[in-house]
Amino acid sequence: MMKTVITVLRIAVGWHFLYEGYVKVAVQGWTSEGFLSSSVGFLSDFYHWLAASPVRLQVTDWLNMLGLILVGLALFTGYRSKWAALGGALLLGLYYCAFPPFGLSLLNVTDENAFVVNKLLIEALVLFFLFCNKERGYGLDSLLQFLKNRPAAQHGATPPPEELRRTRREVIRNLVSLPVLGMAGWGARQSYKLYGADVLSGATLQIRRTALNELKGELPTGQIGNHTLSRLIMGGNLIGGYAHSRDLNYVHTLFRNYNTEKKIFETLILGEQAGINAINIAYSSMPVLAKYKKLTGSKLKVIVQVEIYEEPDRMYSEIDEAVDCGMDILQLWGGVADICSRDNKPELLHRFLDRARGHHGYVAGLGAHVVDSLIFCEQNGIIPDYIMKTMHHDNYWSAHPRENRTPYEMVNGDTDDHNRYHDNLFCPYPERTVEYIRRTRIPLMGFKVLAGGAIQPHDGFEWAFRNGADFICVGMFDFQLVEDVNTCIDVLQKLENRQRDWYG
């Protein structure tokens, strides 16, 4: 009975290896580059080194495919299965160490992950058991051993019938895996013809659409206070699940379901690898960023927006909590500045800067959606370390007519009139914004530069930088990150007729 159990276990694991190898060979252009370059385990430097060189990567890919196929064949047929089990366990160990399921367990895109123990570890332990166990099960090893040890027939003599029957039984038992292998291989081939191969398997990680090796260079950086920030900054809507989708009500739910915590972590890692070193988030998103930085040891600069209006004590508690959570820069949400300007109440703005800068010594910025808010701050002696201002042109289809715009329409709320504001315009007076920016000497971070997705990246990036933005803050999905970084690099390299000196 034990011999049968070992045989079934060995064949099952062997087929898994063999199929993994087969799909990688069958799919044209398969590579482990994504898996290796995205590794976040304690040996990640080694995996990144393998992925960094096309030659090393090609050798790694072929060794991986060859190893899977040879180990799979050996285990399935039971030939040299002891050493095949050891080799398979070591190969699984390499997969395991690339994304070890502790600390960064949420970053593994496969579903079988768990804390410490996952499918890879269990299968590796099974193989180690097969390596240590003296019983090999039925297979070629067992057949060769039987033939070697059977009694030698006398010269010219016919073996006894019982011996012949015993030999036939042993041959059949030990060769049974071969027709099973043929049927499994035929089934896999038919499945591939019908559906294609599933390549989301061992040593495969697909978290991007544009590969990191397609980056066109390094993102330029600028300075705000004592912080060096990339010119392109990730937007917080990525984390918070907010989508400016006009009247497409389902988009918010779609957005939140796509950006799970696991996907958020993957996106942040990809963004950092692409050269983005900062993100601007809402206060409600602070816990997930604190968790990300703690788990990964990331140096990502986190700008957190305080949101409370007319409640100084709660605003102070949010500022203090952000400091305690290790956030890097404090900012007052633009809606608060807009409301304070609209209602002629500068006190809260002064209190924010006093608490952030005076009490904590933090770099502090103010956000705004309308230029009137910035002029109001200037007139009341409210001078932040930087300004974050909506900054986009209005030459796109869903922008409502200029004659119907009002300064504070964003904070006043949506209307049902399609000729007026309905989550569709975030810089209502672009010319006035540009005019203000030209004369200010404070670092400026442009946001909503794509008008919530209504403007193409190259157009929006170029307009914002040409008209004075020192940094741009852009919400991006994981599959857009590298492309947006390349777009930003292109725009900055070819930028002409900038309307303002660089102040960041």
C-alpha positions as CSV (number, residue, x, y, z in Angstrom):
1,M,0.0,0.0,0.0
2,M,2.8,2.4,0.9
3,K,4.5,1.8,-2.4
4,T,1.3,2.7,-4.2
5,V,0.8,5.9,-2.2
6,I,4.4,7.0,-2.8
7,T,3.9,6.4,-6.6
8,V,0.7,8.4,-6.8
9,L,2.3,11.3,-4.8
10,R,5.4,11.3,-6.9
11,I,3.5,11.2,-10.2
12,A,1.2,14.0,-9.1
13,V,4.1,16.3,-8.1
14,G,6.0,15.3,-11.2
15,W,3.1,16.2,-13.5
16,H,2.9,19.6,-11.8
17,F,6.5,20.3,-12.6
18,L,6.2,18.9,-16.1
19,Y,3.2,21.0,-16.9
20,E,4.8,24.2,-15.5
21,G,7.7,23.6,-17.8
22,Y,5.6,22.8,-20.8
23,V,3.5,25.9,-20.6
24,K,6.6,28.1,-20.4
25,V,8.0,26.4,-23.5
26,A,4.7,26.5,-25.4
27,V,4.1,30.2,-24.8
28,Q,6.2,32.3,-27.2
29,G,8.2,34.9,-25.4
30,W,7.7,33.7,-21.9
31,T,10.2,35.2,-19.4
32,S,10.7,35.3,-15.7
33,E,11.8,39.0,-15.9
34,G,8.6,40.2,-14.2
35,F,8.9,37.7,-11.4
36,L,12.6,38.3,-10.8
37,S,12.6,42.1,-11.0
38,S,9.5,42.3,-8.7
39,S,11.0,40.1,-6.0
40,V,10.7,41.7,-2.5
41,G,12.2,38.8,-0.5
42,F,15.4,38.9,1.6
43,L,17.3,37.6,-1.5
44,S,15.7,40.2,-3.8
45,D,19.0,41.8,-4.7
46,F,20.1,38.5,-6.2
47,Y,16.9,38.1,-8.2
48,H,17.1,41.7,-9.4
49,W,20.7,41.0,-10.5
50,L,19.5,38.1,-12.6
51,A,16.8,40.2,-14.3
52,A,19.1,43.2,-15.0
53,S,21.1,41.5,-17.7
54,P,19.5,40.1,-20.9
55,V,22.1,37.4,-21.0
56,R,21.7,36.3,-17.4
57,L,17.9,36.5,-17.8
58,Q,17.9,34.3,-20.9
59,V,20.1,31.7,-19.2
60,T,17.9,31.8,-16.1
61,D,14.8,31.3,-18.3
62,W,16.2,28.3,-20.1
63,L,17.6,26.7,-16.9
64,N,14.2,27.2,-15.2
65,M,12.3,25.6,-18.1
66,L,14.8,22.8,-18.5
67,G,14.8,22.1,-14.7
68,L,11.1,21.9,-14.5
69,I,10.8,19.5,-17.4
70,L,13.7,17.2,-16.3
71,V,12.5,17.1,-12.7
72,G,8.9,16.5,-13.9
73,L,9.9,13.7,-16.2
74,A,12.1,12.0,-13.6
75,L,9.5,12.1,-10.9
76,F,6.7,11.0,-13.3
77,T,8.6,8.0,-14.7
78,G,10.4,7.2,-11.4
79,Y,13.8,7.4,-13.0
80,R,16.5,8.9,-10.7
81,S,13.6,10.1,-8.6
82,K,15.6,10.5,-5.4
83,W,17.8,13.2,-6.9
84,A,14.9,14.7,-8.9
85,A,13.0,15.2,-5.7
86,L,16.0,17.0,-4.2
87,G,16.4,19.2,-7.3
88,G,12.7,20.0,-7.3
89,A,12.7,20.9,-3.7
90,L,15.7,23.3,-4.3
91,L,13.9,24.9,-7.3
92,L,10.7,25.4,-5.3
93,G,12.9,26.9,-2.5
94,L,14.2,29.5,-5.0
95,Y,10.6,30.4,-5.9
96,Y,9.6,30.6,-2.2
97,C,12.5,33.0,-1.4
98,A,11.6,35.4,-4.1
99,F,8.2,36.1,-2.4
100,P,8.4,34.6,1.1
101,P,5.0,34.6,2.7
102,F,5.9,36.6,5.7
103,G,6.2,40.4,6.0
104,L,5.4,40.9,2.4
105,S,3.0,38.0,1.9
106,L,0.3,40.2,0.3
107,L,2.6,41.0,-2.6
108,N,2.4,37.6,-4.1
109,V,-0.2,37.6,-6.9
110,T,-1.2,34.0,-6.6
111,D,-4.1,32.9,-4.5
112,E,-2.5,30.1,-2.5
113,N,-0.4,32.4,-0.4
114,A,-0.6,32.3,3.4
115,F,1.6,33.2,6.4
116,V,4.9,31.3,6.3
117,V,3.3,28.1,4.8
118,N,2.1,28.2,1.2
119,K,1.8,25.8,-1.6
120,L,5.4,26.1,-2.6
121,L,6.7,25.2,0.9
122,I,4.2,22.3,1.2
123,E,5.3,20.9,-2.2
124,A,9.0,21.4,-1.4
125,L,8.5,19.4,1.9
126,V,6.7,16.6,0.0
127,L,9.7,16.4,-2.3
128,F,12.1,16.4,0.6
129,F,10.1,13.6,2.1
130,L,10.4,11.6,-1.1
131,F,14.2,12.3,-1.2
132,C,14.6,11.0,2.4
133,N,12.3,8.1,2.2
134,K,13.8,4.8,1.1
135,E,10.6,3.7,-0.7
136,R,10.6,5.0,-4.3
137,G,7.3,3.6,-5.4
138,Y,6.8,2.0,-8.8
139,G,8.8,3.3,-11.7
140,L,11.9,2.9,-13.8
141,D,14.2,2.9,-10.8
142,S,12.2,0.1,-9.2
143,L,12.1,-1.9,-12.5
144,L,15.8,-1.6,-13.0
145,Q,16.4,-2.7,-9.4
146,F,14.0,-5.7,-9.8
147,L,15.7,-6.8,-13.1
148,K,19.1,-6.5,-11.4
149,N,18.1,-8.6,-8.4
150,R,16.0,-11.3,-10.0
151,P,17.4,-14.8,-10.1
152,A,19.6,-15.5,-13.1
153,A,18.2,-18.2,-15.4
154,Q,20.5,-21.1,-16.2
155,H,22.0,-21.0,-19.7
156,G,19.3,-22.1,-22.2
157,A,16.7,-22.8,-19.5
158,T,13.3,-21.3,-19.5
159,P,12.4,-19.5,-16.3
160,P,9.6,-21.1,-14.3
161,P,6.1,-19.9,-15.1
162,E,5.7,-18.3,-11.7
163,E,8.9,-16.3,-12.3
164,L,7.7,-15.2,-15.7
165,R,4.3,-14.1,-14.3
166,R,6.1,-12.2,-11.5
167,T,8.4,-10.5,-14.0
168,R,5.5,-9.4,-16.2
169,R,3.6,-8.0,-13.2
170,E,6.6,-6.0,-12.1
171,V,7.2,-4.7,-15.6
172,I,3.6,-3.6,-15.9
173,R,3.5,-2.0,-12.5
174,N,6.7,0.0,-13.0
175,L,5.8,1.1,-16.5
176,V,2.2,2.1,-15.7
177,S,3.3,5.8,-15.5
178,L,4.2,5.8,-19.2
179,P,0.7,5.5,-20.7
180,V,-0.6,7.8,-17.9
181,L,2.1,10.3,-19.1
182,G,1.0,9.9,-22.6
183,M,-2.7,10.5,-21.8
184,A,-1.9,13.5,-19.6
185,G,0.4,15.0,-22.3
186,W,-2.3,14.5,-25.0
187,G,-4.9,16.2,-22.8
188,A,-2.6,19.1,-22.0
189,R,-1.9,19.5,-25.7
190,Q,-5.6,19.5,-26.6
191,S,-6.3,22.0,-23.9
192,Y,-3.5,24.3,-25.2
193,K,-5.0,24.1,-28.7
194,L,-8.4,25.1,-27.4
195,Y,-7.7,27.6,-24.7
196,G,-4.0,28.4,-24.8
197,A,-1.6,27.9,-21.9
198,D,-2.0,29.4,-18.4
199,V,1.4,31.1,-17.8
200,L,0.5,32.6,-14.4
201,S,2.6,29.9,-12.8
202,G,5.9,29.4,-11.0
203,A,8.4,32.1,-11.7
204,T,5.8,34.2,-13.4
205,L,4.5,37.5,-12.1
206,Q,2.5,39.9,-14.3
207,I,2.0,43.2,-12.5
208,R,2.7,45.5,-15.4
209,R,1.9,46.1,-19.0
210,T,5.1,48.0,-19.8
211,A,8.3,46.3,-18.6
212,L,10.7,48.2,-16.3
213,N,13.5,47.5,-18.8
214,E,11.6,49.8,-21.2
215,L,12.1,52.8,-19.0
216,K,13.7,55.7,-21.0
217,G,15.8,57.0,-18.1
218,E,15.6,58.4,-14.6
219,L,12.9,60.8,-13.5
220,P,14.2,64.3,-12.7
221,T,13.8,65.4,-9.1
222,G,13.2,68.7,-7.3
223,Q,13.3,70.0,-3.8
224,I,10.6,71.0,-1.3
225,G,12.0,71.9,2.0
226,N,14.4,69.2,3.0
227,H,12.7,66.6,0.8
228,T,13.9,65.5,-2.7
229,L,10.9,64.5,-4.7
230,S,10.5,63.0,-8.2
231,R,8.8,65.5,-10.6
232,L,6.1,62.9,-11.1
233,I,4.2,62.0,-7.9
234,M,1.6,59.3,-7.5
235,G,-1.9,60.5,-6.7
236,G,-3.9,59.4,-3.7
237,N,-7.0,58.4,-5.6
238,L,-5.1,55.2,-6.4
239,I,-5.2,54.3,-2.8
240,G,-8.5,55.8,-1.6
241,G,-10.6,54.4,-4.5
242,Y,-11.9,57.7,-5.6
243,A,-12.7,58.2,-9.3
244,H,-13.9,61.4,-10.9
245,S,-16.1,59.6,-13.3
246,R,-18.8,62.2,-14.0
247,D,-22.1,60.4,-14.3
248,L,-20.6,56.9,-14.7
249,N,-21.7,55.7,-11.3
250,Y,-20.3,52.1,-11.5
251,V,-16.7,53.4,-11.9
252,H,-16.2,54.0,-8.2
253,T,-17.1,50.4,-7.3
254,L,-14.9,49.1,-10.2
255,F,-12.0,51.2,-9.0
256,R,-12.2,50.0,-5.4
257,N,-12.6,46.3,-6.4
258,Y,-9.5,46.5,-8.6
259,N,-7.3,48.3,-6.1
260,T,-7.2,45.8,-3.3
261,E,-4.6,46.2,-0.7
262,K,-2.5,43.6,-2.5
263,K,-2.8,45.5,-5.8
264,I,-2.0,48.7,-4.0
265,F,1.2,47.2,-2.7
266,E,2.2,45.9,-6.1
267,T,1.5,49.3,-7.6
268,L,3.6,51.2,-5.1
269,I,6.5,48.8,-5.5
270,L,6.3,49.1,-9.3
271,G,6.1,52.9,-9.0
272,E,9.2,53.0,-6.8
273,Q,11.1,50.8,-9.2
274,A,10.2,53.1,-12.0
275,G,11.7,56.1,-10.2
276,I,8.6,57.7,-8.5
277,N,9.6,58.4,-4.9
278,A,6.5,60.2,-3.5
279,I,2.7,59.8,-3.2
280,N,0.1,62.3,-2.1
281,I,-2.8,60.6,-0.2
282,A,-6.0,61.4,1.7
283,Y,-5.9,61.1,5.5
284,S,-8.2,58.1,5.3
285,S,-5.5,56.2,3.3
286,M,-2.8,56.7,5.8
287,P,-3.1,53.3,7.5
288,V,-2.4,51.3,4.3
289,L,0.7,53.5,3.5
290,A,1.9,53.1,7.1
291,K,1.6,49.4,6.8
292,Y,3.3,49.4,3.4
293,K,6.3,51.3,4.7
294,K,6.6,49.2,7.8
295,L,6.4,45.9,5.9
296,T,8.7,46.9,3.0
297,G,11.1,49.3,4.6
298,S,10.2,51.7,1.7
299,K,11.6,55.2,1.6
300,L,8.6,56.4,-0.3
301,K,7.8,60.0,0.6
302,V,4.2,60.2,1.8
303,I,2.3,63.5,1.7
304,V,-0.8,63.2,3.8
305,Q,-3.8,65.6,3.5
306,V,-5.5,66.8,6.6
307,E,-9.2,67.2,5.9
308,I,-11.0,68.6,8.9
309,Y,-12.8,72.0,8.6
310,E,-13.8,74.2,11.5
311,E,-12.7,71.7,14.1
312,P,-9.2,72.7,15.2
313,D,-8.9,70.0,17.9
314,R,-9.7,67.2,15.4
315,M,-7.4,68.8,12.8
316,Y,-4.6,68.8,15.4
317,S,-5.2,65.2,16.2
318,E,-5.0,64.3,12.5
319,I,-1.7,66.2,12.2
320,D,-0.3,64.5,15.3
321,E,-1.4,61.0,14.1
322,A,0.2,61.6,10.7
323,V,3.5,62.5,12.4
324,D,3.2,59.4,14.7
325,C,2.6,57.2,11.7
326,G,5.8,58.3,10.0
327,M,4.3,60.4,7.2
328,D,6.8,62.8,5.6
329,I,4.9,65.9,4.6
330,L,1.7,67.5,5.8
331,Q,-0.8,69.2,3.6
332,L,-4.2,70.8,4.1
333,W,-6.8,69.4,1.7
334,G,-7.7,71.8,-1.1
335,G,-11.4,71.7,-0.3
336,V,-10.6,73.2,3.2
337,A,-8.7,76.1,1.7
338,D,-11.5,76.7,-0.8
339,I,-14.1,76.8,1.9
340,C,-12.0,79.0,4.1
341,S,-11.6,81.4,1.2
342,R,-15.2,81.3,0.2
343,D,-16.4,82.0,3.8
344,N,-13.5,84.5,4.6
345,K,-12.2,82.4,7.5
346,P,-8.4,82.4,7.4
347,E,-7.9,81.3,11.1
348,L,-8.0,77.5,10.4
349,L,-5.3,77.9,7.7
350,H,-3.0,79.7,10.1
351,R,-3.6,77.1,12.7
352,F,-2.7,74.3,10.3
353,L,0.6,75.9,9.4
354,D,1.4,76.7,13.0
355,R,0.8,73.1,14.2
356,A,2.5,71.4,11.3
357,R,5.5,73.7,11.0
358,G,5.8,75.4,14.4
359,H,4.9,72.5,16.6
360,H,6.2,69.6,14.6
361,G,8.8,71.2,12.3
362,Y,7.2,69.6,9.2
363,V,7.1,70.8,5.7
364,A,3.5,72.0,5.2
365,G,1.6,72.7,2.0
366,L,-1.8,74.0,1.1
367,G,-4.0,72.6,-1.6
368,A,-6.6,74.5,-3.7
369,H,-9.0,73.9,-6.6
370,V,-9.6,77.5,-7.4
371,V,-7.0,80.3,-7.8
372,D,-9.2,82.6,-5.6
373,S,-8.2,80.5,-2.6
374,L,-4.5,81.1,-3.2
375,I,-5.0,84.8,-3.6
376,F,-7.0,84.8,-0.4
377,C,-4.1,83.0,1.4
378,E,-1.6,85.5,0.0
379,Q,-3.7,88.5,1.1
380,N,-3.9,87.1,4.7
381,G,-0.2,86.3,5.0
382,I,-0.7,82.6,4.8
383,I,2.5,81.4,3.1
384,P,3.0,77.6,2.9
385,D,6.1,75.7,2.0
386,Y,4.5,74.7,-1.3
387,I,1.2,75.0,-3.1
388,M,-0.8,72.1,-4.6
389,K,-3.2,73.5,-7.3
390,T,-5.5,71.9,-9.8
391,M,-3.8,72.6,-13.1
392,H,-5.2,71.6,-16.5
393,H,-6.6,73.3,-19.6
394,D,-10.3,73.2,-20.5
395,N,-10.0,72.1,-24.1
396,Y,-11.8,68.7,-23.7
397,W,-15.3,67.5,-24.5
398,S,-16.9,67.2,-21.0
399,A,-15.8,70.7,-19.7
400,H,-18.9,72.8,-19.3
401,P,-19.1,76.3,-20.8
402,R,-17.0,79.1,-19.2
403,E,-19.9,81.4,-18.8
404,N,-21.6,78.9,-16.5
405,R,-18.6,78.4,-14.2
406,T,-18.3,79.7,-10.6
407,P,-15.2,79.9,-8.5
408,Y,-16.2,77.5,-5.8
409,E,-18.3,75.1,-7.8
410,M,-16.3,72.0,-6.7
411,V,-17.0,72.5,-3.0
412,N,-20.5,73.8,-3.6
413,G,-21.4,70.3,-5.1
414,D,-22.6,68.7,-8.3
415,T,-25.6,69.9,-10.3
416,D,-28.0,68.0,-12.5
417,D,-27.5,70.5,-15.4
418,H,-25.2,69.1,-17.9
419,N,-24.1,72.7,-18.8
420,R,-22.8,73.2,-15.3
421,Y,-20.4,71.5,-12.9
422,H,-20.8,67.8,-12.4
423,D,-17.5,66.3,-11.3
424,N,-16.1,67.3,-14.6
425,L,-13.8,70.4,-14.3
426,F,-11.2,71.0,-11.6
427,C,-9.4,74.1,-12.7
428,P,-12.3,76.4,-13.8
429,Y,-10.1,79.3,-14.8
430,P,-6.9,78.0,-16.4
431,E,-5.7,81.5,-17.5
432,R,-6.1,83.0,-14.1
433,T,-4.3,80.0,-12.6
434,V,-1.3,80.4,-15.0
435,E,-1.2,84.1,-14.3
436,Y,-1.0,83.5,-10.6
437,I,1.6,80.8,-10.9
438,R,3.9,83.0,-13.0
439,R,4.3,85.5,-10.2
440,T,4.5,83.1,-7.2
441,R,7.9,82.0,-5.9
442,I,6.7,79.0,-3.9
443,P,7.2,75.5,-5.2
444,L,4.1,74.3,-7.0
445,M,2.6,70.9,-7.4
446,G,0.0,70.6,-10.1
447,F,-2.7,68.0,-9.7
448,K,-5.7,66.9,-11.7
449,V,-3.5,67.6,-14.7
450,L,-5.4,65.1,-16.7
451,A,-8.8,66.5,-15.6
452,G,-9.8,63.2,-14.1
453,G,-8.8,61.2,-17.2
454,A,-10.3,63.5,-19.8
455,I,-6.9,64.7,-21.2
456,Q,-4.2,62.5,-22.7
457,P,-1.0,62.2,-20.5
458,H,1.4,63.8,-22.9
459,D,-0.9,66.8,-23.4
460,G,-1.7,67.3,-19.7
461,F,1.9,66.8,-18.5
462,E,3.3,69.2,-21.1
463,W,0.7,71.9,-20.4
464,A,1.3,71.7,-16.6
465,F,5.1,71.8,-16.8
466,R,5.2,74.5,-19.5
467,N,2.8,76.7,-17.4
468,G,4.9,76.5,-14.2
469,A,4.3,73.3,-12.3
470,D,7.4,72.1,-10.5
471,F,5.9,68.7,-9.8
472,I,2.8,67.0,-11.1
473,C,0.6,64.6,-9.0
474,V,-1.1,61.9,-11.2
475,G,-3.4,59.0,-10.2
476,M,-2.2,55.9,-12.0
477,F,-3.1,52.3,-12.3
478,D,-0.2,49.8,-12.2
479,F,-0.4,49.2,-15.9
480,Q,0.0,52.9,-16.6
481,L,2.9,53.7,-14.3
482,V,5.9,52.9,-16.5
483,E,4.3,54.5,-19.6
484,D,3.5,57.7,-17.6
485,V,7.1,57.8,-16.3
486,N,8.4,57.6,-19.8
487,T,5.9,60.3,-20.9
488,C,7.1,62.6,-18.1
489,I,10.7,62.0,-19.0
490,D,10.0,62.8,-22.7
491,V,8.1,66.0,-21.8
492,L,10.8,67.3,-19.5
493,Q,13.6,66.6,-21.9
494,K,11.8,68.5,-24.7
495,L,10.1,71.2,-22.7
496,E,10.2,74.6,-24.3
497,N,8.8,78.1,-23.5
498,R,8.3,77.4,-19.8
499,Q,6.5,80.3,-18.3
500,R,8.3,80.3,-14.9
501,D,11.6,79.5,-13.3
502,W,11.9,76.2,-11.4
503,Y,11.2,76.7,-7.7
504,G,11.3,73.1,-6.6
